[in-house]
Amino acid sequence: MRIFTEQRLREYCEEHPESRVAVQYWVFRVKHAEWKCFADVRRTFATADCVGNQRIVFDIKGNDFRLVAVVRYTIGYVYVRFIGTHDEYDKIKDIREI
């Protein structure tokens, strides 16, 4: 898969160095994945949740951080829409809108 908006992840890791290793691990796994459907995502990340509107929520670093991405299976793209702490994620009113 190709991560579109990977720069957002690099910037987040600069601001939150405690997330760096876990985010790098997520990036590595995604780049080496060949997802065709959500079941493939779950085989890679067992705690991933599909929340609608093509958005998937990933728990990062034991659920300290959350990452929301739109996955376009047909073209092999992952669009990072949000990365933040669990508390920041909880403040989002409608995850399908980000």
N, CA, C and O atoms as a GROMACS GRO file, in nm:
protein
  392
    1MET      N    1   0.085  -0.117   0.000
    1MET     CA    2   0.000   0.000   0.000
    1MET      C    3   0.090   0.124   0.000
    1MET      O    4   0.203   0.121   0.048
    2ARG      N    5   0.036   0.230  -0.055
    2ARG     CA    6   0.110   0.356  -0.056
    2ARG      C    7   0.041   0.452   0.040
    2ARG      O    8  -0.080   0.470   0.036
    3ILE      N    9   0.119   0.514   0.127
    3ILE     CA   10   0.064   0.608   0.224
    3ILE      C   11   0.071   0.748   0.165
    3ILE      O   12   0.178   0.802   0.139
    4PHE      N   13  -0.046   0.803   0.144
    4PHE     CA   14  -0.057   0.939   0.094
    4PHE      C   15  -0.074   1.027   0.217
    4PHE      O   16  -0.160   0.999   0.301
    5THR      N   17   0.003   1.128   0.231
    5THR     CA   18   0.005   1.217   0.349
    5THR      C   19   0.099   1.165   0.458
    5THR      O   20   0.074   1.187   0.576
    6GLU      N   21   0.204   1.096   0.418
    6GLU     CA   22   0.300   1.045   0.516
    6GLU      C   23   0.372   1.158   0.589
    6GLU      O   24   0.418   1.140   0.701
    7GLN      N   25   0.381   1.274   0.526
    7GLN     CA   26   0.445   1.389   0.590
    7GLN      C   27   0.374   1.424   0.721
    7GLN      O   28   0.440   1.464   0.818
    8ARG      N   29   0.244   1.411   0.725
    8ARG     CA   30   0.167   1.439   0.847
    8ARG      C   31   0.217   1.351   0.962
    8ARG      O   32   0.225   1.396   1.076
    9LEU      N   33   0.249   1.227   0.932
    9LEU     CA   34   0.298   1.135   1.035
    9LEU      C   35   0.436   1.177   1.085
    9LEU      O   36   0.463   1.173   1.205
   10ARG      N   37   0.523   1.217   0.993
   10ARG     CA   38   0.657   1.262   1.032
   10ARG      C   39   0.649   1.384   1.122
   10ARG      O   40   0.719   1.393   1.223
   11GLU      N   41   0.563   1.478   1.086
   11GLU     CA   42   0.547   1.599   1.168
   11GLU      C   43   0.491   1.566   1.306
   11GLU      O   44   0.534   1.624   1.406
   12TYR      N   45   0.398   1.473   1.311
   12TYR     CA   46   0.341   1.434   1.440
   12TYR      C   47   0.448   1.371   1.529
   12TYR      O   48   0.454   1.398   1.649
   13CYS      N   49   0.531   1.287   1.470
   13CYS     CA   50   0.637   1.221   1.547
   13CYS      C   51   0.740   1.322   1.598
   13CYS      O   52   0.798   1.302   1.705
   14GLU      N   53   0.763   1.427   1.523
   14GLU     CA   54   0.854   1.531   1.571
   14GLU      C   55   0.797   1.601   1.693
   14GLU      O   56   0.870   1.634   1.786
   15GLU      N   57   0.667   1.625   1.693
   15GLU     CA   58   0.600   1.691   1.805
   15GLU      C   59   0.579   1.597   1.923
   15GLU      O   60   0.576   1.641   2.038
   16HIS      N   61   0.564   1.467   1.895
   16HIS     CA   62   0.536   1.366   1.998
   16HIS      C   63   0.635   1.251   1.982
   16HIS      O   64   0.599   1.145   1.930
   17PRO      N   65   0.760   1.270   2.026
   17PRO     CA   66   0.862   1.167   2.004
   17PRO      C   67   0.829   1.031   2.066
   17PRO      O   68   0.882   0.929   2.022
   18GLU      N   69   0.743   1.029   2.165
   18GLU     CA   70   0.705   0.902   2.228
   18GLU      C   71   0.623   0.814   2.134
   18GLU      O   72   0.604   0.695   2.159
   19SER      N   73   0.574   0.872   2.026
   19SER     CA   74   0.495   0.796   1.928
   19SER      C   75   0.580   0.742   1.814
   19SER      O   76   0.532   0.659   1.736
   20ARG      N   77   0.703   0.787   1.801
   20ARG     CA   78   0.785   0.762   1.682
   20ARG      C   79   0.800   0.613   1.647
   20ARG      O   80   0.772   0.574   1.534
   21VAL      N   81   0.840   0.532   1.739
   21VAL     CA   82   0.866   0.390   1.709
   21VAL      C   83   0.736   0.320   1.667
   21VAL      O   84   0.736   0.243   1.571
   22ALA      N   85   0.630   0.348   1.737
   22ALA     CA   86   0.502   0.283   1.704
   22ALA      C   87   0.450   0.328   1.568
   22ALA      O   88   0.396   0.247   1.492
   23VAL      N   89   0.464   0.456   1.537
   23VAL     CA   90   0.419   0.507   1.408
   23VAL      C   91   0.506   0.450   1.296
   23VAL      O   92   0.455   0.412   1.190
   24GLN      N   93   0.635   0.443   1.319
   24GLN     CA   94   0.725   0.385   1.218
   24GLN      C   95   0.689   0.238   1.192
   24GLN      O   96   0.692   0.192   1.078
   25TYR      N   97   0.654   0.166   1.296
   25TYR     CA   98   0.612   0.027   1.281
   25TYR      C   99   0.484   0.019   1.197
   25TYR      O  100   0.473  -0.065   1.108
   26TRP      N  101   0.387   0.108   1.226
   26TRP     CA  102   0.262   0.112   1.149
   26TRP      C  103   0.292   0.139   1.002
   26TRP      O  104   0.239   0.071   0.914
   27VAL      N  105   0.377   0.238   0.975
   27VAL     CA  106   0.414   0.273   0.837
   27VAL      C  107   0.478   0.154   0.767
   27VAL      O  108   0.443   0.124   0.653
   28PHE      N  109   0.571   0.087   0.833
   28PHE     CA  110   0.638  -0.028   0.774
   28PHE      C  111   0.537  -0.136   0.736
   28PHE      O  112   0.540  -0.188   0.625
   29ARG      N  113   0.447  -0.169   0.829
   29ARG     CA  114   0.348  -0.274   0.803
   29ARG      C  115   0.255  -0.237   0.688
   29ARG      O  116   0.222  -0.322   0.605
   30VAL      N  117   0.212  -0.111   0.684
   30VAL     CA  118   0.120  -0.067   0.579
   30VAL      C  119   0.188  -0.070   0.443
   30VAL      O  120   0.130  -0.117   0.345
   31LYS      N  121   0.311  -0.021   0.436
   31LYS     CA  122   0.381  -0.017   0.308
   31LYS      C  123   0.406  -0.157   0.251
   31LYS      O  124   0.417  -0.173   0.129
   32HIS      N  125   0.414  -0.256   0.337
   32HIS     CA  126   0.439  -0.392   0.291
   32HIS      C  127   0.311  -0.475   0.277
   32HIS      O  128   0.315  -0.594   0.247
   33ALA      N  129   0.197  -0.411   0.300
   33ALA     CA  130   0.068  -0.480   0.291
   33ALA      C  131   0.013  -0.472   0.150
   33ALA      O  132   0.047  -0.382   0.073
   34GLU      N  133  -0.073  -0.566   0.118
   34GLU     CA  134  -0.148  -0.566  -0.008
   34GLU      C  135  -0.294  -0.592   0.026
   34GLU      O  136  -0.347  -0.700   0.001
   35TRP      N  137  -0.358  -0.492   0.083
   35TRP     CA  138  -0.496  -0.505   0.127
   35TRP      C  139  -0.592  -0.498   0.010
   35TRP      O  140  -0.581  -0.411  -0.076
   36LYS      N  141  -0.686  -0.588   0.008
   36LYS     CA  142  -0.792  -0.589  -0.092
   36LYS      C  143  -0.930  -0.565  -0.029
   36LYS      O  144  -1.026  -0.535  -0.099
   37CYS      N  145  -0.937  -0.579   0.105
   37CYS     CA  146  -1.062  -0.560   0.177
   37CYS      C  147  -1.030  -0.540   0.326
   37CYS      O  148  -0.915  -0.555   0.368
   38PHE      N  149  -1.131  -0.505   0.404
   38PHE     CA  150  -1.109  -0.479   0.546
   38PHE      C  151  -1.058  -0.603   0.619
   38PHE      O  152  -0.982  -0.591   0.716
   39ALA      N  153  -1.098  -0.720   0.577
   39ALA     CA  154  -1.049  -0.843   0.641
   39ALA      C  155  -0.897  -0.852   0.631
   39ALA      O  156  -0.832  -0.902   0.724
   40ASP      N  157  -0.840  -0.806   0.521
   40ASP     CA  158  -0.694  -0.803   0.507
   40ASP      C  159  -0.632  -0.707   0.607
   40ASP      O  160  -0.527  -0.737   0.665
   41VAL      N  161  -0.696  -0.593   0.628
   41VAL     CA  162  -0.647  -0.497   0.727
   41VAL      C  163  -0.645  -0.561   0.865
   41VAL      O  164  -0.548  -0.547   0.939
   42ARG      N  165  -0.753  -0.632   0.899
   42ARG     CA  166  -0.762  -0.697   1.031
   42ARG      C  167  -0.658  -0.806   1.048
   42ARG      O  168  -0.615  -0.833   1.160
   43ARG      N  169  -0.616  -0.870   0.940
   43ARG     CA  170  -0.510  -0.969   0.952
   43ARG      C  171  -0.377  -0.902   0.984
   43ARG      O  172  -0.291  -0.961   1.050
   44THR      N  173  -0.359  -0.778   0.939
   44THR     CA  174  -0.237  -0.704   0.967
   44THR      C  175  -0.244  -0.636   1.104
   44THR      O  176  -0.147  -0.639   1.180
   45PHE      N  177  -0.358  -0.575   1.134
   45PHE     CA  178  -0.380  -0.503   1.259
   45PHE      C  179  -0.510  -0.553   1.321
   45PHE      O  180  -0.618  -0.508   1.284
   46ALA      N  181  -0.499  -0.644   1.414
   46ALA     CA  182  -0.616  -0.711   1.471
   46ALA      C  183  -0.711  -0.616   1.543
   46ALA      O  184  -0.830  -0.646   1.556
   47THR      N  185  -0.662  -0.501   1.590
   47THR     CA  186  -0.749  -0.410   1.664
   47THR      C  187  -0.809  -0.300   1.578
   47THR      O  188  -0.878  -0.212   1.629
   48ALA      N  189  -0.784  -0.302   1.448
   48ALA     CA  190  -0.838  -0.199   1.359
   48ALA      C  191  -0.991  -0.208   1.356
   48ALA      O  192  -1.049  -0.316   1.362
   49ASP      N  193  -1.054  -0.090   1.347
   49ASP     CA  194  -1.200  -0.083   1.341
   49ASP      C  195  -1.242  -0.002   1.220
   49ASP      O  196  -1.188   0.106   1.194
   50CYS      N  197  -1.340  -0.054   1.147
   50CYS     CA  198  -1.398   0.019   1.036
   50CYS      C  199  -1.515   0.100   1.094
   50CYS      O  200  -1.608   0.044   1.152
   51VAL      N  201  -1.510   0.234   1.078
   51VAL     CA  202  -1.610   0.319   1.141
   51VAL      C  203  -1.704   0.384   1.041
   51VAL      O  204  -1.781   0.473   1.077
   52GLY      N  205  -1.699   0.342   0.918
   52GLY     CA  206  -1.788   0.396   0.815
   52GLY      C  207  -1.721   0.500   0.728
   52GLY      O  208  -1.616   0.554   0.762
   53ASN      N  209  -1.784   0.527   0.617
   53ASN     CA  210  -1.733   0.624   0.520
   53ASN      C  211  -1.588   0.593   0.482
   53ASN      O  212  -1.508   0.684   0.463
   54GLN      N  213  -1.556   0.467   0.471
   54GLN     CA  214  -1.425   0.416   0.430
   54GLN      C  215  -1.313   0.449   0.529
   54GLN      O  216  -1.196   0.442   0.494
   55ARG      N  217  -1.348   0.485   0.651
   55ARG     CA  218  -1.247   0.520   0.752
   55ARG      C  219  -1.219   0.401   0.842
   55ARG      O  220  -1.308   0.328   0.885
   56ILE      N  221  -1.090   0.385   0.869
   56ILE     CA  222  -1.045   0.280   0.960
   56ILE      C  223  -0.967   0.345   1.072
   56ILE      O  224  -0.884   0.432   1.049
   57VAL      N  225  -0.995   0.302   1.195
   57VAL     CA  226  -0.926   0.353   1.312
   57VAL      C  227  -0.824   0.248   1.356
   57VAL      O  228  -0.857   0.131   1.374
   58PHE      N  229  -0.700   0.293   1.372
   58PHE     CA  230  -0.592   0.206   1.417
   58PHE      C  231  -0.547   0.251   1.556
   58PHE      O  232  -0.530   0.370   1.582
   59ASP      N  233  -0.528   0.154   1.644
   59ASP     CA  234  -0.470   0.182   1.776
   59ASP      C  235  -0.319   0.177   1.762
   59ASP      O  236  -0.263   0.080   1.710
   60ILE      N  237  -0.253   0.283   1.808
   60ILE     CA  238  -0.108   0.293   1.797
   60ILE      C  239  -0.049   0.295   1.937
   60ILE      O  240  -0.100   0.364   2.026
   61LYS      N  241   0.056   0.221   1.956
   61LYS     CA  242   0.129   0.215   2.084
   61LYS      C  243   0.036   0.178   2.199
   61LYS      O  244   0.022   0.252   2.297
   62GLY      N  245  -0.026   0.064   2.185
   62GLY     CA  246  -0.112   0.014   2.293
   62GLY      C  247  -0.230   0.104   2.322
   62GLY      O  248  -0.274   0.115   2.436
   63ASN      N  249  -0.282   0.169   2.218
   63ASN     CA  250  -0.399   0.256   2.228
   63ASN      C  251  -0.368   0.391   2.291
   63ASN      O  252  -0.461   0.463   2.329
   64ASP      N  253  -0.240   0.428   2.304
   64ASP     CA  254  -0.205   0.562   2.350
   64ASP      C  255  -0.239   0.665   2.243
   64ASP      O  256  -0.272   0.779   2.273
   65PHE      N  257  -0.230   0.622   2.117
   65PHE     CA  258  -0.257   0.710   2.004
   65PHE      C  259  -0.358   0.641   1.911
   65PHE      O  260  -0.370   0.519   1.908
   66ARG      N  261  -0.429   0.724   1.837
   66ARG     CA  262  -0.522   0.673   1.738
   66ARG      C  263  -0.488   0.735   1.604
   66ARG      O  264  -0.452   0.852   1.594
   67LEU      N  265  -0.501   0.654   1.502
   67LEU     CA  266  -0.478   0.699   1.365
   67LEU      C  267  -0.601   0.662   1.284
   67LEU      O  268  -0.647   0.548   1.288
   68VAL      N  269  -0.654   0.760   1.212
   68VAL     CA  270  -0.770   0.736   1.126
   68VAL      C  271  -0.725   0.753   0.983
   68VAL      O  272  -0.662   0.852   0.948
   69ALA      N  273  -0.757   0.655   0.901
   69ALA     CA  274  -0.716   0.660   0.760
   69ALA      C  275  -0.831   0.614   0.671
   69ALA      O  276  -0.914   0.532   0.709
   70VAL      N  277  -0.832   0.671   0.552
   70VAL     CA  278  -0.922   0.623   0.447
   70VAL      C  279  -0.839   0.528   0.362
   70VAL      O  280  -0.731   0.563   0.315
   71VAL      N  281  -0.890   0.408   0.343
   71VAL     CA  282  -0.818   0.308   0.265
   71VAL      C  283  -0.892   0.288   0.133
   71VAL      O  284  -1.010   0.254   0.130
   72ARG      N  285  -0.820   0.310   0.024
   72ARG     CA  286  -0.873   0.289  -0.111
   72ARG      C  287  -0.810   0.160  -0.164
   72ARG      O  288  -0.702   0.161  -0.222
   73TYR      N  289  -0.881   0.051  -0.143
   73TYR     CA  290  -0.828  -0.081  -0.177
   73TYR      C  291  -0.797  -0.094  -0.326
   73TYR      O  292  -0.696  -0.154  -0.363
   74THR      N  293  -0.882  -0.040  -0.411
   74THR     CA  294  -0.867  -0.061  -0.554
   74THR      C  295  -0.741   0.004  -0.611
   74THR      O  296  -0.685  -0.047  -0.708
   75ILE      N  297  -0.696   0.114  -0.552
   75ILE     CA  298  -0.577   0.181  -0.603
   75ILE      C  299  -0.458   0.167  -0.508
   75ILE      O  300  -0.349   0.216  -0.539
   76GLY      N  301  -0.477   0.099  -0.394
   76GLY     CA  302  -0.366   0.073  -0.303
   76GLY      C  303  -0.317   0.195  -0.227
   76GLY      O  304  -0.198   0.205  -0.197
   77TYR      N  305  -0.407   0.287  -0.195
   77TYR     CA  306  -0.370   0.409  -0.123
   77TYR      C  307  -0.429   0.409   0.018
   77TYR      O  308  -0.540   0.361   0.041
   78VAL      N  309  -0.352   0.465   0.110
   78VAL     CA  310  -0.398   0.489   0.246
   78VAL      C  311  -0.381   0.639   0.271
   78VAL      O  312  -0.270   0.691   0.264
   79TYR      N  313  -0.491   0.706   0.300
   79TYR     CA  314  -0.490   0.850   0.325
   79TYR      C  315  -0.503   0.873   0.476
   79TYR      O  316  -0.608   0.844   0.534
   80VAL      N  317  -0.401   0.924   0.538
   80VAL     CA  318  -0.407   0.953   0.681
   80VAL      C  319  -0.491   1.078   0.701
   80VAL      O  320  -0.460   1.185   0.647
   81ARG      N  321  -0.597   1.065   0.778
   81ARG     CA  322  -0.689   1.177   0.802
   81ARG      C  323  -0.669   1.238   0.940
   81ARG      O  324  -0.696   1.357   0.960
   82PHE      N  325  -0.622   1.157   1.037
   82PHE     CA  326  -0.605   1.205   1.174
   82PHE      C  327  -0.504   1.118   1.244
   82PHE      O  328  -0.502   0.996   1.226
   83ILE      N  329  -0.421   1.180   1.325
   83ILE     CA  330  -0.339   1.109   1.422
   83ILE      C  331  -0.336   1.194   1.547
   83ILE      O  332  -0.316   1.316   1.540
   84GLY      N  333  -0.357   1.131   1.660
   84GLY     CA  334  -0.359   1.206   1.786
   84GLY      C  335  -0.368   1.111   1.903
   84GLY      O  336  -0.372   0.989   1.888
   85THR      N  337  -0.372   1.170   2.020
   85THR     CA  338  -0.385   1.090   2.141
   85THR      C  339  -0.526   1.032   2.149
   85THR      O  340  -0.616   1.075   2.077
   86HIS      N  341  -0.541   0.937   2.237
   86HIS     CA  342  -0.673   0.877   2.257
   86HIS      C  343  -0.773   0.985   2.301
   86HIS      O  344  -0.887   0.986   2.256
   87ASP      N  345  -0.730   1.075   2.390
   87ASP     CA  346  -0.817   1.183   2.437
   87ASP      C  347  -0.857   1.277   2.323
   87ASP      O  348  -0.973   1.318   2.316
   88GLU      N  349  -0.764   1.311   2.235
   88GLU     CA  350  -0.795   1.397   2.121
   88GLU      C  351  -0.895   1.328   2.028
   88GLU      O  352  -0.986   1.392   1.975
   89TYR      N  353  -0.878   1.199   2.010
   89TYR     CA  354  -0.969   1.121   1.927
   89TYR      C  355  -1.110   1.123   1.986
   89TYR      O  356  -1.208   1.136   1.913
   90ASP      N  357  -1.119   1.110   2.117
   90ASP     CA  358  -1.250   1.108   2.183
   90ASP      C  359  -1.328   1.238   2.166
   90ASP      O  360  -1.451   1.239   2.178
   91LYS      N  361  -1.259   1.347   2.137
   91LYS     CA  362  -1.325   1.477   2.121
   91LYS      C  363  -1.384   1.497   1.981
   91LYS      O  364  -1.457   1.593   1.958
   92ILE      N  365  -1.354   1.408   1.889
   92ILE     CA  366  -1.408   1.419   1.753
   92ILE      C  367  -1.557   1.386   1.756
   92ILE      O  368  -1.597   1.281   1.805
   93LYS      N  369  -1.636   1.475   1.702
   93LYS     CA  370  -1.782   1.458   1.705
   93LYS      C  371  -1.828   1.347   1.609
   93LYS      O  372  -1.906   1.259   1.647
   94ASP      N  373  -1.778   1.352   1.486
   94ASP     CA  374  -1.820   1.252   1.386
   94ASP      C  375  -1.696   1.210   1.307
   94ASP      O  376  -1.649   1.284   1.221
   95ILE      N  377  -1.646   1.094   1.335
   95ILE     CA  378  -1.523   1.044   1.274
   95ILE      C  379  -1.537   1.033   1.123
   95ILE      O  380  -1.437   1.040   1.051
   96ARG      N  381  -1.658   1.017   1.074
   96ARG     CA  382  -1.678   1.004   0.930
   96ARG      C  383  -1.660   1.135   0.856
   96ARG      O  384  -1.656   1.137   0.733
   97GLU      N  385  -1.650   1.245   0.929
   97GLU     CA  386  -1.637   1.375   0.866
   97GLU      C  387  -1.490   1.422   0.852
   97GLU      O  388  -1.464   1.517   0.780
   98ILE      N  389  -1.398   1.356   0.919
   98ILE     CA  390  -1.259   1.403   0.910
   98ILE      C  391  -1.190   1.344   0.790
   98ILE      O  392  -1.073   1.372   0.766
   0.00000   0.00000   0.00000
